[in-house]
């Protein structure tokens, strides 16, 4: 049986960190940050990042840390891929053009040392179909269930196709519940 929680996480150490104009409309966690210089925001983010990474390590969680890329202000949140205990990896299509840059060849190559990319939805970005996971897709691996909050109309078919690979789907107007 698959464990519900992981003991190994991927972190992306930010090279830049600020509100992303390309994603702020669809990410309710973001707030405009024009009151502070970007260098100050990055410095605060790096202090929090280092503390978080240390806390994980101190509690026995394995951490793989990659360095983020310039031009990717929310690279710290690597929600462009998901991995599974069978060592497979799925890569998602991303709405923001600068979020797409986060899927660097170097990061994918490094992940492919451990995981095999079995699904890559990146090609759908050119068709304006997106399957990113910004707190809108929750996978319950033990019970093979998922909950998906629909944020944009273009997500519905992509999400349904993805979730139907392994789950039974129940849908209402704002969410998809998968069993």
Order of alpha helices (4+ residues) and beta strands (2+ residues): beta-alpha-beta-beta-beta-alpha-alpha-beta-beta-beta-alpha-beta-beta
